[in-house]
Amino acid sequence: LYHLDTTTLECDLIRGGQYPNSLSFLPADTFADGQEALVGYEHSSYVRIAPQTGEKQYIGGLHGGYQSSGDIVSVQGGGTFLTVRGSGCHDCLFEIAPRTGKRVHNWGPLEFGDVWGRAYWGGTAFAFTRTGEIHTVAFGTTTVTTALLQPASDHLSFWGAGSSTRVPVAPPR
C-alpha cells in the first residue's frame, strides 16, 4: 500500500504484503467514525484497510461459494457493487451491504467477463475489462442492461478503476 503525494507525485510505501484485488472507499456516513473507509475483498473476505498504516480488519464476507472476481465501487446514495465469480457464475454483479460486505442483491451475470475495474457516474456504472473493453451498466427494477462503449483492444488492459464516493447519482439533464 502506497501513499501518493499529489503535490510532488512522490510515492511512499505505507505497508507491504497482500491486499485485496478489489478496493473502494465507502462514503463517510457508512461507519460510526464518520470517515470514508477503504475496503476490499480478499477472495470472499471483506476487509477494512487503515489508509495510514495499511492494517486490515476483517468485517464480513460473501457466502455460497462466491468471491470477488475483479473490483468494487461504492457511491453515496448510489449503492455498492461488486463483480463476483463462483457457484456457476463468472462475473456476476452483486449489490453489497457496505457495512457488512454481505450480498444484498444478485443482479445476475454480465454479458462479458474479466471485469477488473468498476466506476460510477451520473446514474451509470462502468465496467472495465482485462481486454480493454469499456461497458456501461444501467440498473432497471430487477435487471441490468449493458452497452459496449469501447471494443477490446490489443493495446489496452484495465487492472482497476476508481471513482469518488461523492459523484452524481442521477444522469445530467
Summary of the structure (lengths in Angstrom):
residues: 173
radius of gyration: 15.8
end to end distance: 38.7
largest distance: 46.5
contacts: 522
relative contact order: 0.15
helix: 0%
strand: 50%
